[in-house]
Amino acid sequence: QVQVVESGGGLVQPGGSLRLSCAASSSIFRFSVMGWYYEAPGKQRELVASITAGGTTNYADSVKGRFTISRDNAKNTVYLQMNSLKPEDTAVYYCNKASGSRWTWGQGTQVTVSS
């Protein structure tokens, strides 16, 4: 079973930036459509960005123009660059496949946007 480990979260002021990383334990990663999900308090987990094996990206309207997803297949790692952060971006962020059967979910990384 593939494992993923998210990192890079923290406390940031509105308008600030963070870069999240997610490392997968298997090279099957490089063939997978990967996604970043967020789970805000009291809400369901939802997909906010995805990237195909070839690098085609897609974003939820709420983050379009502010977040950038990228991947390094040699490192089995996917990133999420988060700019112009807003308080409503506060959530636990997870990575996983964006299509097909999901791998086991990691612990996620907490992002808190607050002044």
GIRA-V995150 format. One record per backbone hydrogen bond with DSSP energy under -0.5 kcal/mol. CO is the residue of the C=O (numbers start at 1). NH is the residue of the N-H. Records with the same first field share a line. If there is no record, write none. Layout:
# GIRA-V995150
CO->NH + NH
This chain:
# GIRA-V995150
2->104
3->25
5->23
7->21
10->112
12->114
13->16
15->84
16->85
18->82
20->80
21->7
22->78
23->5
26->29
27->30
28->31
29->32
32->34
33->98 + 99
34->51
35->96
36->48 + 49
37->94
38->46
39->92
40->43
46->38
48->60
49->36
50->58
51->34
52->55
56->52
58->50
60->63 + 64
63->66 + 67
66->83
68->81
70->79
72->75 + 77
73->76
76->24
77->72
78->22
79->70
80->20 + 82
81->68 + 83
82->18
85->15
86->89
87->90
91->93 + 111
92->39
93->109
94->37
96->35
109->93
110->10
111->91
112->12 + 114
